[in-house]
Amino acid sequence: MIIYNVTTNIHESVHDQWMLWMRHKHIPELLATGKFSSARMVRVLIEEEMGGTTYSVQYTTDSKETLEKYYQEDAAAFREEGLKLFGDKMLAFRTELELISDH
């Protein structure tokens, strides 16, 4: 199993708007691509010097190949929408993780 992790720091001035967009539009639309089986949103409990609130969204997919297909077919449009809506009020980075074991 592969976890596509997107960590985002969001500025206070757009926090509530971003949260609504994430929970009611962005995450459901990303899941609707059929390339991810679940998503989990968590708040990062470290305070950033730059301010804002940091979240991690972990999308679960079956394989690296499926994730690559997401990158090729869907990722650009999703990233563009976020930039258009939130611009420099949102800073995101992405990490690919492979699940080794659950306990």
Protein Blocks (a to p, Z undefined) as FASTA:
>chain_A
ZZddddddddfklmmmmmmmmmmmmmmmmmmnopafbdcddddfbdcfkgpjdddddddd
fbfklmmmmmmmmmmmmmmmmmmmnmmmbccdddddddfbdZZ
